[in-house]
Amino acid sequence: MLIPDDRLYSEDHIWVKEVDNSLIIGVTDFAQDNMGTLHYLDLPSVGDQLSKGNCYGCAESSKSVSDMLSPVDGLVAEINPDADDSPEIVNDSPYENGWVLRVTGYK
């Protein structure tokens, strides 16, 4: 199982990577593997405020519906359009192309 060392990980299997004064947020390889093939992501909108520890969306798979909990307080600056349109990209590339959100103004 792939675990890149250039990011931080939450107990809820969410990863965070700092890039250009923003945070990229995604789901770990372990989480996507346990959920099975993702069919739908319910994600926040650009401009929404995230609160650390609160649910910002959910991932629906063949096995379950899982809440995604924010690892930080911050403002949603971007949603990955590829993940929004084709959630299975999270299964195929959880640490690169399958990122979910970009967050700014984080704490």
Disulfide bonds with the S-S distance in Angstrom:
none
